[in-house]
Amino acid sequence: MSVEVGSKVQGKVTGITNFGAFVELPGGTTGLVHISEVADSYVKDVNDHLKIGDVVEVKVISEKDGKTALSIKKAIDRPEGQTTQRPQRQGRGDSRSKDFRPKGNFKPKESFEDKMAKFLKSSEENLSSLKRNTETKRGGRGGRRG
């Protein structure tokens, strides 16, 4: 029996790795719950949340080439409109603006093409002066002959 994408099923944890947990589904198929799909909060170690033999409810996210992707956090029913929120990071004040776009009618001082033309000109000048200096030190252009 193949499970449908989007369906919620009960499964048994059969293996735990550093990147997720393998869950045996009804019908004998096995799927992977990626570490990012184990819980709403940050998961550093899957072993902190799951043990081998645990029976969990999972939602089938995708099935491709015989590989089934599962999610525990998407299997949890939430009331409409309620979303998962990340906890606020410690040490950051809320005084900083989250909007990094400049206010008003912002126009860059120089276009990219202007900057590239200026860079090319200065680069060519630097190369020619470097070439001139090394040739005089080597005695190029008809220097000493002997």
trRosetta pair geometry for C-beta under 8 A, 3 or more apart (Angstrom, degrees):
i j d omega theta_ij theta_ji phi_ij phi_ji
1 26 6.5 -26 79 122 129 91
1 27 3.6 -126 58 -98 86 130
2 27 6.9 -155 -62 142 23 164
2 29 7.1 67 -120 -35 54 153
2 63 7.6 106 -176 179 107 168
3 7 5.8 -137 -179 65 91 126
3 9 5.8 -80 -130 -19 135 152
3 25 5.6 -64 -33 159 142 150
3 26 7.3 113 -74 58 108 85
3 27 6.9 -168 -42 31 84 138
3 29 6.7 -136 0 60 104 139
3 31 7.9 -62 48 -41 141 137
3 60 5.1 173 126 -65 119 153
3 63 7.5 161 76 -65 82 141
3 68 6.9 61 57 -136 118 145
4 7 4.5 86 67 -17 89 122
4 60 6.6 151 94 65 39 146
5 60 5.2 -123 -121 117 40 108
5 61 7.1 -18 -150 129 90 18
5 62 6.0 23 -124 -112 123 35
5 63 5.8 -132 -68 6 99 97
6 59 7.2 -19 -158 -176 25 98
6 60 6.5 -35 16 73 25 89
7 59 7.3 179 94 -148 30 63
7 60 5.4 19 53 23 73 116
8 57 6.0 19 178 177 106 102
8 58 7.1 175 -149 89 64 33
8 59 5.1 -34 -95 -94 76 74
8 60 7.9 -152 -82 2 29 75
8 75 5.1 124 -130 -139 108 95
9 25 5.7 53 108 -148 143 101
9 26 6.0 -122 -171 11 130 105
9 57 7.3 175 91 -150 26 63
9 58 6.3 -23 65 63 73 80
9 60 7.0 36 11 -35 110 102
10 26 7.3 64 65 -39 76 105
10 55 6.0 8 -177 179 105 102
10 56 7.4 160 -153 85 60 31
10 57 5.8 -40 -96 -96 62 66
10 58 7.9 117 -126 18 17 76
11 23 3.9 68 129 163 137 112
11 24 5.8 169 -167 75 92 42
11 25 4.8 -41 -101 -91 114 58
11 26 7.6 -113 -90 -20 72 64
11 31 7.3 -72 -126 42 166 104
11 55 7.2 169 87 -152 30 60
11 56 6.0 -26 66 65 80 77
11 57 7.8 124 19 -116 76 21
11 58 5.3 -18 20 15 124 122
11 70 7.3 -50 24 -142 159 162
12 23 6.7 149 69 -158 30 71
12 24 5.0 -17 59 54 88 100
12 53 6.8 -21 -173 -149 101 30
12 54 7.2 161 -153 83 57 40
12 55 5.4 -31 -96 -98 72 68
12 56 7.8 140 -104 19 23 73
13 16 6.9 22 174 -60 118 91
13 21 5.3 -33 -138 172 106 127
13 22 7.2 109 -159 78 58 52
13 23 5.7 -40 -94 -100 50 75
13 50 5.3 168 -105 174 160 120
13 51 6.8 131 80 90 146 36
13 52 5.5 -134 114 -123 100 37
13 53 6.4 -33 67 27 91 23
13 54 4.5 28 13 51 125 86
13 55 7.8 -130 0 -72 79 23
13 56 6.4 59 -44 0 97 116
14 22 5.1 -57 65 102 91 101
14 23 6.8 144 9 -120 86 20
14 24 4.8 74 -34 -28 128 104
14 30 6.6 -68 40 -126 141 120
14 52 6.7 37 -159 -146 18 91
15 21 6.8 168 91 -159 52 59
15 22 4.1 20 53 38 97 117
15 52 6.7 24 -90 -107 27 108
16 20 7.9 -136 -147 118 55 34
16 21 4.9 -19 -106 -109 70 87
16 22 7.6 -132 -65 20 32 74
16 46 5.2 -172 -161 103 106 124
16 47 6.0 106 148 -76 154 76
16 50 6.2 173 -97 94 123 107
16 51 7.8 -57 -38 -136 144 25
16 52 6.2 -114 -11 -60 104 86
17 20 6.0 12 59 54 95 55
17 21 7.3 -179 24 -86 68 37
17 22 7.6 62 -8 -22 102 93
17 46 7.3 46 67 30 40 150
18 35 7.7 -20 148 -64 45 139
18 45 7.9 -52 -132 -129 69 68
18 46 7.3 -176 -136 6 24 111
19 34 6.7 -41 156 -145 83 70
19 35 5.5 -108 -171 -19 39 113
20 32 5.2 70 110 179 143 95
20 33 5.3 -177 -173 89 107 53
20 34 4.5 -76 -85 -125 136 27
20 35 4.9 -117 -75 -40 66 63
20 37 7.5 23 -125 46 116 95
20 38 7.1 -171 -133 -54 69 107
20 46 6.3 133 -141 -89 18 149
21 32 7.3 153 79 -154 37 58
21 33 4.9 -7 59 55 87 105
21 38 6.9 91 7 -100 114 111
21 46 5.5 174 -49 178 98 139
21 50 5.1 -20 -79 86 161 158
22 30 5.5 10 -179 178 106 116
22 31 7.3 162 -153 84 61 32
22 32 5.8 -35 -99 -98 64 67
22 33 7.8 -169 -83 17 16 75
23 30 6.9 158 79 -156 38 67
23 31 5.5 -23 62 65 90 82
23 32 7.6 155 17 -101 80 17
23 33 5.8 54 -14 -19 121 107
23 56 6.5 -84 -120 57 135 112
23 58 5.8 125 98 -24 166 155
23 70 5.8 -63 43 55 131 166
24 28 7.2 -32 -167 -146 101 31
24 29 7.6 151 -156 87 57 36
24 30 5.3 -36 -99 -99 60 81
25 28 7.8 -22 74 57 66 16
25 29 4.9 -19 56 74 110 86
25 30 6.9 176 8 -97 83 25
25 31 5.8 44 -30 0 122 107
25 58 7.7 -94 -94 61 101 126
25 68 7.1 -47 -8 99 144 163
25 70 8.0 -176 -66 -81 119 138
29 68 6.2 78 147 -10 122 145
30 68 7.3 173 105 42 36 115
31 58 7.2 177 80 125 132 153
31 60 7.0 -121 -108 -116 168 83
31 67 7.7 105 -130 176 67 53
31 68 3.3 -71 -104 95 105 108
31 69 6.6 -146 -171 -56 108 4
31 70 4.3 102 122 -30 129 115
32 67 7.2 -15 11 -174 113 95
32 68 7.1 149 17 83 65 62
32 69 6.3 -32 68 -115 85 52
32 70 6.4 173 81 24 31 92
33 37 5.3 -129 -171 89 77 108
33 38 5.9 100 140 -84 116 70
33 56 7.8 -27 -43 97 159 149
33 58 6.2 -116 -81 -122 117 130
33 70 4.6 -56 -79 87 75 101
33 71 6.5 133 -135 -101 87 24
33 72 5.6 38 -151 -24 143 96
34 37 4.8 78 59 12 80 105
34 38 7.7 -120 98 -32 43 80
34 69 7.0 -5 -20 -152 106 97
34 71 7.9 -20 37 -92 85 73
35 38 5.8 -29 -155 -9 39 119
35 43 5.3 -155 179 92 86 124
35 46 5.7 -104 -111 -68 90 103
36 43 7.4 -163 -94 39 29 115
37 61 7.4 -95 -119 -36 156 143
37 69 7.9 121 -7 172 165 90
37 70 6.9 164 117 106 144 54
37 71 3.9 -101 -169 -121 125 78
37 72 6.1 126 140 24 79 69
37 73 5.7 -141 -168 23 55 100
37 74 6.9 -36 -153 -2 103 100
38 43 4.9 62 62 -73 126 167
38 46 5.9 -163 -85 -125 160 84
38 49 5.2 114 158 86 125 156
38 50 6.7 -112 -148 -19 119 118
38 72 5.5 24 -147 38 36 128
38 73 6.9 48 91 -32 19 101
39 43 5.4 127 38 -64 103 113
39 49 5.5 -140 -35 -120 127 150
39 72 6.9 -19 -67 89 49 120
39 73 5.9 125 -146 -74 14 110
40 73 5.3 143 -63 -137 64 125
40 76 7.9 -60 -45 39 111 150
40 84 4.7 -149 -145 -141 113 129
41 87 7.4 23 -126 -12 93 116
43 46 6.4 47 164 -86 126 54
43 48 7.2 -175 -150 60 79 112
43 49 6.1 -44 -127 -15 118 139
44 48 7.0 45 60 7 82 143
45 48 4.8 96 79 -13 92 102
46 49 6.1 -72 -165 45 46 100
46 50 5.8 -29 165 40 86 105
47 50 7.1 -83 -116 65 26 62
47 51 7.3 58 -151 -90 67 62
50 54 5.4 -129 -156 36 79 149
50 56 7.0 -36 -118 -51 115 143
51 54 5.1 112 59 -37 71 109
56 72 5.7 -42 168 -113 132 115
56 75 8.0 117 154 64 89 155
57 72 7.3 107 80 -139 58 72
57 75 4.7 -177 122 149 91 140
58 70 4.2 5 173 -176 135 121
58 71 6.4 138 -162 65 81 34
58 72 5.6 -52 -104 -83 76 60
58 75 5.3 -129 -142 -49 18 148
59 70 6.8 143 70 -160 42 67
59 71 5.0 -26 59 64 94 91
59 72 7.9 163 14 -93 79 15
59 74 4.5 -92 48 99 141 100
59 75 4.1 -174 -28 -76 90 78
60 63 6.7 -5 178 -44 118 102
60 68 6.3 -54 -138 -170 100 107
60 69 7.5 103 -167 77 57 56
60 70 6.1 -41 -104 -104 47 72
61 69 4.3 -59 65 105 110 102
61 70 6.4 177 3 -107 93 15
61 71 5.2 80 -51 -16 116 109
61 74 6.9 95 -81 47 98 155
62 68 7.6 179 92 -151 48 45
62 69 4.6 21 50 39 84 117
63 66 7.8 1 -178 -121 87 9
63 67 7.2 173 -151 83 51 44
63 68 4.9 -9 -105 -105 87 74
63 69 7.4 -148 -70 19 42 72
64 67 5.8 -23 70 58 67 91
64 69 7.9 12 17 -10 95 105
71 74 3.8 39 109 24 135 109
71 75 6.3 170 101 -23 75 84
72 75 5.7 -57 -155 27 34 116
72 76 7.5 42 149 -30 62 94
73 76 6.1 -40 -162 12 40 113
73 84 7.3 15 173 -72 124 155
78 82 4.7 -129 165 81 113 111
78 83 7.7 115 128 -90 156 24
78 84 8.0 -126 -71 -53 163 76
79 82 4.9 70 66 1 82 123
88 92 7.4 -134 171 62 92 106
89 92 5.2 49 85 10 102 123
92 96 7.1 -67 -177 24 97 127
93 96 6.4 113 81 -9 83 87
97 100 7.4 151 106 -73 99 46
101 106 7.8 -157 173 15 78 148
102 106 3.9 92 85 -76 132 149
103 106 7.6 108 66 -47 26 109
108 111 6.7 117 88 -88 122 42
110 114 4.3 -125 -172 87 99 129
110 115 5.2 117 119 -54 128 86
110 118 7.7 -28 -169 -4 155 138
111 114 4.8 100 53 4 75 102
111 115 7.2 -141 95 -3 42 86
112 115 5.7 -57 -152 37 33 111
112 116 6.3 32 152 -19 67 107
113 116 5.6 -54 -146 38 32 111
113 117 6.3 33 154 -21 66 105
114 117 5.8 -53 -147 35 31 111
114 118 6.4 30 155 -17 64 106
115 118 5.8 -56 -149 37 31 111
115 119 6.2 32 153 -19 65 107
116 119 5.6 -54 -145 37 32 112
116 120 6.2 34 155 -21 65 106
117 120 5.7 -53 -146 35 29 112
117 121 6.4 31 155 -19 63 106
118 121 5.9 -54 -149 35 30 111
118 122 6.4 21 157 -11 65 108
119 122 6.1 -61 -147 42 29 104
119 123 5.9 30 155 -22 66 112
120 123 5.6 -57 -143 38 27 114
120 124 6.3 27 158 -18 64 106
121 124 6.0 -57 -150 35 27 108
121 125 6.5 26 153 -17 63 106
122 125 5.6 -53 -147 37 34 113
122 126 6.3 36 153 -20 66 105
123 126 5.8 -53 -148 36 30 111
123 127 6.4 29 154 -18 64 107
124 127 5.7 -54 -145 38 32 111
124 128 6.3 29 157 -18 66 106
125 128 6.0 -56 -146 37 29 107
125 129 6.4 23 158 -14 65 108
126 129 6.1 -59 -147 40 29 106
126 130 6.2 29 155 -19 65 110
127 130 5.7 -57 -146 38 30 112
127 131 6.1 31 156 -20 66 107
128 131 5.6 -52 -144 37 31 112
128 132 6.3 35 154 -22 64 106
129 132 5.5 -50 -146 35 33 115
129 133 6.4 31 156 -18 64 106
130 133 5.9 -57 -149 37 29 109
130 134 6.4 21 158 -13 65 108
131 134 6.1 -59 -146 39 28 105
131 135 6.3 28 157 -20 64 109
132 135 6.1 -59 -148 35 26 109
132 136 6.7 21 158 -16 62 106
133 136 6.1 -57 -150 35 30 106
133 137 6.6 25 155 -15 64 109
134 137 5.7 -58 -149 38 35 110
134 138 6.3 24 156 -12 69 109
135 138 5.9 -62 -144 43 31 103
135 140 3.7 -70 -165 47 89 133
135 141 6.1 58 157 -9 124 105
136 139 7.7 40 -174 -75 30 27
136 140 7.1 -72 -62 42 28 86
136 141 8.0 -25 -85 35 60 117
136 143 7.7 136 -145 -85 47 131
138 143 7.8 169 105 15 54 153
139 143 3.3 -141 -169 81 74 150
139 144 5.3 -55 -149 30 134 87
140 143 6.2 55 42 -13 16 115
142 145 7.7 -39 -162 -38 57 112
